[in-house]
Amino acid sequence: MVPADRHCANRGGCHHGIVRRFLPRLVSLLIPGLFIWIPARGAPPEPGANFTLPDCAVTMVWIAPGSFLMSDPQGANDDTEVTLTQGYWLGRTEVTQAQWQTVIAHHPWFKNSPLPSYFKGADRPVEQVSWDMVMEFCAWFNELERAAGRLPAGYAYTLPTEAQWEYAARAGTTGKYPGDLDAIAWYDANSGGVTHPVAQKQPNAWGLYDMIGNVQEWCWDWYAAYPGGRARDPTGPAFGGHRSIRGGSFLATAGWCRVAQRTRWPNYLKTRGLGFRLALAPTDMSAAVPVGRNGE
């Protein structure tokens, strides 16, 4: 389940709550006349329905609660029957460079920073972003959506947990891939060694594009062995040295594109094969709850 500080970066403490509450006020006080962009107001989305945000064209797909088996392909003997008890939204695509720019262009600190990404293109996924950068993006995005009246009560934009990511990526399937690999993914055999505009391959059964291939995707969790047995809404350990990464990239072999495949990076590092996908997830979850082992 999602801890209370899930929507804050760990480095330097939980500063995002301060940013969300006081940044617009402080900026207006310290720099009179500075323009703070506020998106058009609107109603928050209703659980159970997909929606598209008008300002940045981010489409979010509703993912209903359910259960699946998380099984580490490295044979760690920690297979875990996961139940996700609350629905959430997940980005239809990886966040693109155009979407990143639309949001960050109005950030008081980052708006003059160069666009991260080695492979340039408005509809290509943004990459060369660290976990810390992504969480700052999410904090600012929440600020904008809250100001616009579009942030649903009890939800916040963040990264998906590994469990949320894999559940959505599988979309009800149980095999190595959630479809024909060449049809759904840009990987080493067909990518030409570059990223590609999002949503060019076939989506999975739940309408999500590029869950496999193109760029790997940051997840919320610190990387660790699965809890084993059964668990509700797992989020990984409270502390760690690396954040979890999923999905394979344009450089990945077919084996590294398996839907269960896992890897990890320190949260402050970035690379051209690593991007992210937004989640709009409940904020009222606590630590993971084991339910039993070996059929108990």
CORWO-V905487 format. One record per residue. N is the residue number from 1. SS is DSSP state (@ for helix, = for strand, . for the rest). Layout:
BEGIN
n-><N & N>
ss-><SS & SS>
END
This chain:
BEGIN
n-><1 & 2 & 3 & 4 & 5 & 6 & 7 & 8 & 9 & 10 & 11 & 12 & 13 & 14 & 15 & 16 & 17 & 18 & 19 & 20 & 21 & 22 & 23 & 24 & 25 & 26 & 27 & 28 & 29 & 30 & 31 & 32 & 33 & 34 & 35 & 36 & 37 & 38 & 39 & 40 & 41 & 42 & 43 & 44 & 45 & 46 & 47 & 48 & 49 & 50 & 51 & 52 & 53 & 54 & 55 & 56 & 57 & 58 & 59 & 60 & 61 & 62 & 63 & 64 & 65 & 66 & 67 & 68 & 69 & 70 & 71 & 72 & 73 & 74 & 75 & 76 & 77 & 78 & 79 & 80 & 81 & 82 & 83 & 84 & 85 & 86 & 87 & 88 & 89 & 90 & 91 & 92 & 93 & 94 & 95 & 96 & 97 & 98 & 99 & 100 & 101 & 102 & 103 & 104 & 105 & 106 & 107 & 108 & 109 & 110 & 111 & 112 & 113 & 114 & 115 & 116 & 117 & 118 & 119 & 120 & 121 & 122 & 123 & 124 & 125 & 126 & 127 & 128 & 129 & 130 & 131 & 132 & 133 & 134 & 135 & 136 & 137 & 138 & 139 & 140 & 141 & 142 & 143 & 144 & 145 & 146 & 147 & 148 & 149 & 150 & 151 & 152 & 153 & 154 & 155 & 156 & 157 & 158 & 159 & 160 & 161 & 162 & 163 & 164 & 165 & 166 & 167 & 168 & 169 & 170 & 171 & 172 & 173 & 174 & 175 & 176 & 177 & 178 & 179 & 180 & 181 & 182 & 183 & 184 & 185 & 186 & 187 & 188 & 189 & 190 & 191 & 192 & 193 & 194 & 195 & 196 & 197 & 198 & 199 & 200 & 201 & 202 & 203 & 204 & 205 & 206 & 207 & 208 & 209 & 210 & 211 & 212 & 213 & 214 & 215 & 216 & 217 & 218 & 219 & 220 & 221 & 222 & 223 & 224 & 225 & 226 & 227 & 228 & 229 & 230 & 231 & 232 & 233 & 234 & 235 & 236 & 237 & 238 & 239 & 240 & 241 & 242 & 243 & 244 & 245 & 246 & 247 & 248 & 249 & 250 & 251 & 252 & 253 & 254 & 255 & 256 & 257 & 258 & 259 & 260 & 261 & 262 & 263 & 264 & 265 & 266 & 267 & 268 & 269 & 270 & 271 & 272 & 273 & 274 & 275 & 276 & 277 & 278 & 279 & 280 & 281 & 282 & 283 & 284 & 285 & 286 & 287 & 288 & 289 & 290 & 291 & 292 & 293 & 294 & 295 & 296>
ss-><. & . & . & . & . & . & . & . & . & . & . & . & . & . & . & @ & @ & @ & @ & @ & @ & @ & @ & @ & @ & @ & @ & @ & @ & @ & . & . & . & . & . & . & . & . & . & . & . & . & . & . & . & . & . & . & . & . & = & = & . & . & . & . & . & . & = & = & = & = & = & . & . & = & = & = & = & = & . & . & . & . & . & . & . & . & . & = & = & = & = & = & . & . & . & = & = & = & = & . & . & . & . & = & @ & @ & @ & @ & @ & @ & @ & @ & . & . & . & . & . & . & . & . & . & . & . & . & . & . & . & . & . & . & . & = & = & . & . & . & . & . & @ & @ & @ & @ & @ & @ & @ & @ & @ & @ & @ & @ & @ & @ & @ & @ & @ & . & . & . & . & . & . & . & = & = & = & = & = & . & . & @ & @ & @ & @ & @ & @ & @ & @ & @ & . & . & . & . & . & . & . & . & . & . & @ & @ & @ & @ & . & . & . & . & . & . & . & . & . & . & . & . & = & . & . & . & . & . & . & . & . & . & . & . & . & . & . & . & . & . & . & = & = & = & = & = & = & = & . & . & . & . & . & . & = & = & = & = & . & . & . & . & . & . & . & . & . & . & = & = & = & = & . & . & . & . & . & . & . & . & @ & @ & @ & . & . & . & . & = & = & = & = & . & . & . & . & . & . & . & . & = & = & . & . & = & = & = & = & = & . & . & . & . & . & . & = & = & = & = & . & . & . & .>
END
